[in-house]
Amino acid sequence: MPLEEIGWLRRGACRSSDPDLFFPLAPSPQQEARAKAVCASCQVLEECRAYALRAGEPDGIWGGLTPQERRRSRFPAGWRDSAAS
């Protein structure tokens, strides 16, 4: 990660949380809800989310989004249809 990306990490609400909350071996709806609750109060939520989308982070909760939610955000429904036209 480039040095200019690190600054916001130090201000993240997750910095004092157990990393397993955000990167569980077996995600569950309850675990995701707990991680998202931490994200909801975070002052760098937008920076975190933008980084994860830009970097294509494949795992974990970043910016309050699961990997599936990030994929949907990057590739909204119907994106292939418009490319095929």
N, CA and C of each residue as an Amber inpcrd file, in Angstrom:
protein
   255
   0.8550000  -1.1740000   0.0000000   0.0000000   0.0000000   0.0000000
   0.9000000   1.2360000   0.0000000   0.6790000   2.1790000  -0.9240000
   1.4880000   3.3930000  -0.9600000   1.3640000   4.1990000   0.3390000
   2.4270000   4.9150000   0.6650000   2.4480000   5.6990000   1.9080000
   1.2970000   6.6860000   2.0060000   0.8940000   7.3010000   0.8890000
  -0.2060000   8.2720000   0.9640000  -1.5320000   7.6190000   1.3280000
  -1.6350000   6.3130000   1.1860000  -2.8610000   5.6000000   1.5570000
  -2.9230000   5.2990000   3.0520000  -1.7990000   5.3160000   3.7400000
  -1.7410000   4.8610000   5.1260000  -2.3230000   5.8610000   6.1250000
  -2.2830000   7.1330000   5.8410000  -2.7200000   8.1530000   6.7930000
  -4.1100000   7.9180000   7.3510000  -5.0640000   7.6300000   6.5080000
  -6.4410000   7.4280000   6.9800000  -6.5670000   6.1690000   7.8190000
  -5.7130000   5.1720000   7.5730000  -5.7830000   3.9340000   8.3550000
  -5.6000000   4.1810000   9.8500000  -4.7330000   5.1120000  10.1760000
  -4.4680000   5.4080000  11.5950000  -5.6560000   6.0460000  12.2990000
  -6.5870000   6.6000000  11.5190000  -7.7570000   7.2520000  12.1040000
  -8.9980000   6.3640000  12.0590000  -8.8650000   5.1600000  11.5600000
 -10.0040000   4.2660000  11.4220000 -10.5490000   3.7800000  12.7510000
 -11.8590000   3.6520000  12.8160000 -12.5000000   3.1390000  14.0350000
 -12.0920000   1.6980000  14.3090000 -11.6510000   0.9950000  13.2900000
 -11.2850000  -0.4170000  13.4260000  -9.8840000  -0.6210000  14.0000000
  -9.0960000   0.4330000  14.1170000  -7.6830000   0.2850000  14.5150000
  -7.4990000  -0.4140000  15.8620000  -8.4930000  -0.3460000  16.7370000
  -8.3580000  -1.0050000  18.0370000  -9.2170000  -2.2720000  18.1270000
  -9.7760000  -2.6830000  16.9900000 -10.6110000  -3.8880000  16.9630000
  -9.7820000  -5.1030000  16.5620000 -10.3070000  -6.2650000  16.8790000
  -9.6890000  -7.5180000  16.4740000  -9.8240000  -7.6560000  14.9530000
  -8.7250000  -7.8410000  14.2300000  -8.8050000  -7.9870000  12.7690000
  -9.7250000  -9.1240000  12.3290000  -9.8760000 -10.1580000  13.1580000
 -10.7600000 -11.2690000  12.8080000 -12.2110000 -10.8160000  12.6420000
 -12.5710000  -9.6970000  13.2470000 -13.9220000  -9.1710000  13.0800000
 -14.1510000  -8.7610000  11.6250000 -13.1200000  -8.2160000  10.9950000
 -13.2190000  -7.7200000   9.6290000 -12.7570000  -8.7270000   8.5860000
 -11.9760000  -9.7140000   9.0180000 -11.4600000 -10.7500000   8.1200000
 -11.6740000 -12.1290000   8.7430000 -12.9250000 -12.5300000   8.9240000
 -13.2050000 -13.8220000   9.5740000 -12.9400000 -15.0000000   8.6280000
 -12.6120000 -16.1280000   9.2110000 -12.4410000 -17.3390000   8.4090000
 -13.7810000 -17.8250000   7.8740000 -14.8210000 -17.6930000   8.6790000
 -16.1690000 -18.1140000   8.2860000 -17.1450000 -16.9770000   8.5810000
 -17.3480000 -16.0680000   7.6110000 -18.2540000 -14.9330000   7.8580000
 -19.6750000 -15.3830000   8.1610000 -20.3300000 -14.6420000   9.0340000
 -21.7290000 -14.8880000   9.3610000 -22.4570000 -13.5440000   9.3250000
 -23.7590000 -13.5630000   9.2000000 -24.5020000 -12.2960000   9.2220000
 -24.2720000 -11.5070000  10.5120000 -24.1460000 -12.2050000  11.6440000
 -23.9220000 -11.5150000  12.9270000 -22.5480000 -10.8480000  12.9460000
 -21.5390000 -11.5470000  12.4660000 -20.1850000 -10.9870000  12.4250000
 -20.1520000  -9.7730000  11.5010000 -20.7730000  -9.8940000  10.3220000
 -20.8080000  -8.7700000   9.3890000 -21.5050000  -7.5660000  10.0070000
 -22.5850000  -7.7960000  10.7210000 -23.3130000  -6.6980000  11.3700000
 -22.4420000  -6.0100000  12.4170000 -21.6870000  -6.7990000  13.1900000
 -20.7990000  -6.2000000  14.1980000 -19.6980000  -5.3710000  13.5320000
 -19.1030000  -5.8870000  12.4760000 -18.0540000  -5.1440000  11.7730000
 -18.6290000  -3.8610000  11.1710000 -19.7970000  -3.9620000  10.5510000
 -20.4170000  -2.7910000   9.9420000 -20.7980000  -1.7460000  10.9840000
 -21.1310000  -2.1760000  12.1910000 -21.4510000  -1.2290000  13.2700000
 -20.2190000  -0.4020000  13.6240000 -19.0470000  -1.0360000  13.6220000
 -17.8000000  -0.2950000  13.8670000 -17.5920000   0.6990000  12.7320000
 -17.7810000   0.2450000  11.5020000 -17.6000000   1.1150000  10.3370000
 -18.5600000   2.3100000  10.3660000 -19.7680000   2.0920000  10.8220000
 -20.7850000   3.1480000  10.8060000 -20.3740000   4.3680000  11.6210000
 -19.5460000   4.1600000  12.6350000 -19.1180000   5.2810000  13.4700000
 -17.7400000   5.8090000  13.0730000 -17.2310000   5.3620000  11.9500000
 -15.8580000   5.6820000  11.5610000 -15.7620000   7.0090000  10.8220000
 -14.7660000   7.7920000  11.1880000 -14.5500000   9.0970000  10.5530000
 -13.8890000   8.9880000   9.1830000 -13.3400000   7.8210000   8.8410000
 -12.6890000   7.6520000   7.5350000 -13.4060000   6.6080000   6.6760000
 -14.6840000   6.4200000   6.9150000 -15.4700000   5.4340000   6.1770000
 -15.3320000   5.6280000   4.6680000 -15.4950000   6.8420000   4.1830000
 -15.4470000   7.1010000   2.7420000 -14.0650000   6.8030000   2.1630000
 -12.9970000   7.1820000   2.8640000 -11.6450000   6.9000000   2.3830000
 -11.3900000   5.4030000   2.3200000 -11.8500000   4.6950000   3.3410000
 -11.6830000   3.2490000   3.4130000 -12.4290000   2.5730000   2.2700000
 -13.6660000   2.9640000   2.0640000 -14.4840000   2.3840000   0.9990000
 -13.8660000   2.6750000  -0.3680000 -13.4490000   3.9170000  -0.5840000
 -12.8540000   4.2870000  -1.8650000 -11.5800000   3.4810000  -2.1210000
 -10.7550000   3.3260000  -1.0900000  -9.5380000   2.5300000  -1.2430000
  -9.8830000   1.0960000  -1.6480000 -10.8220000   0.4700000  -0.9270000
 -11.1730000  -0.9300000  -1.1910000 -11.7140000  -1.1160000  -2.5970000
 -12.5200000  -0.1760000  -3.0600000 -13.0550000  -0.2650000  -4.4190000
 -11.9530000  -0.0580000  -5.4550000 -11.1010000   0.9210000  -5.2210000
 -10.0080000   1.2270000  -6.1460000  -9.0020000   0.0770000  -6.2140000
  -8.6870000  -0.5050000  -5.0520000  -7.6910000  -1.5700000  -4.9840000
  -8.2590000  -2.9410000  -5.3370000  -9.5820000  -3.0400000  -5.3820000
 -10.1990000  -4.3300000  -5.6700000  -9.9940000  -5.3310000  -4.5510000
 -10.0480000  -4.8390000  -3.3140000  -9.8550000  -5.7300000  -2.1540000
 -10.8280000  -6.9090000  -2.2460000 -10.3100000  -8.1380000  -2.2790000
 -11.1780000  -9.2960000  -2.4490000 -11.7770000  -9.8400000  -1.1570000
 -11.2270000  -9.4700000  -0.0270000 -11.6430000 -10.0510000   1.2490000
 -11.9330000  -8.9820000   2.2790000 -12.6990000  -9.3670000   3.2910000
 -12.9140000  -8.5290000   4.4610000 -13.9500000  -7.4430000   4.2870000
 -14.2800000  -6.8330000   5.4160000 -15.1910000  -5.6910000   5.4610000
 -14.3270000  -4.4410000   5.3650000 -14.5490000  -3.6480000   4.3490000
 -13.8250000  -2.3850000   4.1380000 -14.8680000  -1.3060000   3.9010000
 -14.7790000  -0.2110000   4.6190000 -15.7160000   0.8870000   4.3980000
 -17.1610000   0.4840000   4.5870000 -17.3980000  -0.4890000   5.4510000
 -18.7520000  -0.9380000   5.7290000 -19.3430000  -1.8350000   4.6600000
 -18.5220000  -2.3140000   3.7230000 -19.0190000  -3.1730000   2.6470000
 -18.3460000  -4.5410000   2.6720000 -19.1360000  -5.5710000   2.4120000
 -18.6040000  -6.9280000   2.2780000 -17.9980000  -7.0760000   0.8770000
 -17.2540000  -8.1510000   0.6350000 -16.7250000  -8.3520000  -0.7160000
 -17.8300000  -8.3840000  -1.7810000 -18.9510000  -9.0270000  -1.4780000
 -20.0600000  -9.0860000  -2.4320000 -20.6350000  -7.6990000  -2.6970000
 -20.7740000  -6.8890000  -1.6600000 -21.3030000  -5.5280000  -1.8280000
 -20.3410000  -4.6700000  -2.6440000 -19.0460000  -4.8580000  -2.4280000
 -18.0650000  -4.1050000  -3.2250000 -18.1320000  -4.5160000  -4.6850000
 -18.2670000  -5.8110000  -4.9490000 -18.3830000  -6.2670000  -6.3330000
 -19.6170000  -5.6600000  -7.0080000 -20.7380000  -5.6610000  -6.2940000
 -21.9630000  -5.0670000  -6.8600000 -21.7790000  -3.5700000  -7.1100000
 -21.0230000  -2.9050000  -6.2520000 -20.7830000  -1.4830000  -6.4230000
 -19.8920000  -1.2120000  -7.6380000 -18.9090000  -2.0630000  -7.8300000
 -17.9950000  -1.8970000  -8.9660000 -18.6290000  -2.3460000 -10.2710000
 -19.4680000  -3.3770000 -10.2000000 -20.0940000  -3.9470000 -11.3870000
 -21.6050000  -4.0280000 -11.1740000 -22.3070000  -2.9120000 -11.3350000
 -23.7530000  -2.9040000 -11.0800000 -24.5030000  -3.8200000 -12.0390000
 -25.6950000  -4.2040000 -11.6380000 -26.5400000  -5.0830000 -12.4550000
 -26.6690000  -4.5030000 -13.8570000 -26.5170000  -5.3680000 -14.8460000
 -26.6640000  -4.9650000 -16.2310000 -25.4200000  -4.3960000 -16.8760000
 -24.3060000  -4.3220000 -16.1510000 -23.1060000  -3.7130000 -16.7420000
 -22.6100000  -4.4910000 -17.9490000 -22.7700000  -5.8050000 -17.9710000
 -22.3450000  -6.5910000 -19.1310000 -23.2510000  -6.3200000 -20.3330000
 -24.5390000  -6.1340000 -20.0730000 -25.4860000  -5.9040000 -21.1640000
 -25.1070000  -4.6560000 -21.9640000 -24.7630000  -3.5860000 -21.2670000
 -24.4270000  -2.3380000 -21.9670000 -23.1120000  -2.4630000 -22.7360000
 -22.1860000  -3.2940000 -22.2540000 -20.9170000  -3.4900000 -22.9400000
 -21.0970000  -4.3200000 -24.2040000 -22.0800000  -5.1880000 -24.2180000
 -22.3060000  -6.0620000 -25.3650000 -23.0330000  -5.3500000 -26.4960000
 -23.6430000  -4.2190000 -26.2270000 -24.4350000  -3.4980000 -27.2530000
 -23.5580000  -2.8370000 -28.2840000
